């Protein structure tokens, strides 16, 4: 699947759905994934490591699933923190459609929107992301420089990045921008990083 295909996936065009069943933080989730959306038919290895190595700390949010795909992280956050404000952001319209459908089917409240639709005043207690490394270093840096400043003063971001996709260099780069970074865990070739706001 080309990057162009991913970013232009049209939700109005018929596409193949595949079910995904996931148990996350003690909650069973039944979701639909779809063609043209990241990790069709599965929870990808990086996100599985993210779930295993970290859990949400904030009680009330707001939470952000950045690059939400079909919404497994957003729905897990909404399930484990009922009543919290959960945002799911993606540039792929089909991903947003699936996230909305999955949230509605599960009876969970999730705002699944494009990046420009998040009100500028919203500050996040936690940002969760398996960031789209393959968009390239410059675009990835721009993405993080857009969203990390939107952490609340006592907030944090939790990122999972493949070691062979530059996790350690990204760790250093984020620190160079002034944020505090700690490694929460490492498994199956992935690093889980916790980013705290600039001091």
N, C-alpha and C positions, 0 to 999 in steps of 0.2 A: 504494500500500500504506500503510495507516494505521499509526501507531506502535503502536496497540493490537494490530493484527494481527501486527506484527513481534514484539512481546514475548510474545505468547501462541501463537506458531506451535507446533502440536502435532506432535511427530515421529511419533506413532502414526497420524495421518491421512495417507492417500496424497497424495503431492505429486509435482510434475514435477521431474525432475533434468535438468540440462544440463551437458555436459562443459566443462571449462576447461583449456586447455593453456597453461602459463606457463614461460618460461625465466628463472630468477632466480639471480643470483650464480653463473652457470655450471652450474646444475642444471636439468634439465627436469622439470617437475611435471605430472602428469596428475591432475586432480581433478574431482569432481562438485560443482556448485553446485545450488541448488534454489529453488523458489518459496517466498516468505515469508522469504528470507534475502538479506541485502544483496549487491548486485552479481551477480545471477543471470546465469550464462552468460558472465562476463567478469571480468577484473581491472580494477577501477575505476581511473579516471584518477589519483586521489590516491595509491592504493597503488602504482601504476606509478611515479609520481614518487618515492615513498618508496624503492622498490627502487633506482632509478637514482641517487639522491643520497646514499645511506648504505648501509653494510654493517656487520654485527656486528663488534665489536672484541673482546669477551670471548671467551675460549677455551672455558670450561666451563659458563657460565651460573651459576645458573638464568636462563632467558629467560622473558619473558611476552609473549604476543600478547593485548593487551587489546581486547576487542570483535572476536573472531576471525572472525566470519562463518563461511564454509565452510572456513577454515583455511589460506589460502594463505601468510600470513606465518609462522604456526607451522611449517608444513611446510618452508618455505624455511629457517628457522632450524635445524630439525632436520637438514635435508640438508647444510647448510654447516658445521654444528658437530656431527658425529656423536658420540654418547655424552653430549652435554650434556643437562641437564634442561630440558625445554621445557613450559611451561604455556600453555594456550589458554583464555581466559575469555570467556563471553558469557552474556547473560540469555535468549537465544533457544535453546530446547531443540533445535529442528531444526538450527540452526547447529552445536551441539555434536555432534549425531548425525552430520552430514556431516563434521565435522572428524575425528571418531573413525574413520569409514569411510575417509576419504581417507588418514589416517595408516596405518591397517592395510593398505590396498591398496598403499601405497608402502613398507611395511616400516620405517616411522619411528616412533619413540617420542614421543608427545605426550600430555600429561595435559589432556584437554578437559573442563572442568568449569564449573559455575556459580561465581559470585564467592565464595559462602560456603564452597565446598569446598576452597579453597586454604588449606593449613595456615598459621596466623597467624605461625609462626616463619620462614617462607620469606622471604628477602630476595633481590631480583633484581639480577643484574649488568646486565641490560638489559631495559627495557620498550619494546615496539614497539606503536604504535597509530595507526590512522586513526580518531580518536575520533568518537563519534556526536554531532556538533555539533547535530543537529536535535532532540535531546532537550531542548534549552533551556539557557540559560546557567547557571542555578542547579544543575540536575542535572549538567551537565558539570563545573562546579566541584566539586561533591560527589564525583563520580567521580575526578577528579584528586587531590583531597585525601585520598581513600581509598587510592589506589595509589602516588602519587609518594613518600610517606613509606616505602614498602616497598622503595625502592632501597637496595642495599648502599652503604656509605660511598664506594666508588670507582665506583659504578654510574652509569648514565645512562638517560634515556628518550629515544626518538626518535619524534616525532609529526609527522604530516602534516595540515595544515589548509588549507582553501580561503581564499584572501585575501578573497573576497567573503563568506565565512562567519565572518569575524572573527579571522583568524589573527594580525593585528598587535595587536589588543586582548587576545587570549588570551596572547600573548607578554608583554605588559606585566603582565597580571594574575598570571601565574606568577612573574614577577620580584618583584612586590609581596608575594608569599607567602614570599619569601626564597630561592627557587631561582635558580641561575645558568642563563641561557638564551642559546643562540647559534643563529643561523640557519645551517643547513648548506647549504641550497640553496633555489632558487625556480624553478619552471617550471610552465607551463600553468595559471597562476592558483593554484598551491599553494605554501605555505611548508613546509619541513621544519625542525623545531625540535629542538635537542638540549638536554635539561634535565639538569642536574647537581644532586646533593643539596645541601641547605642547608649552609652552612658555619657 
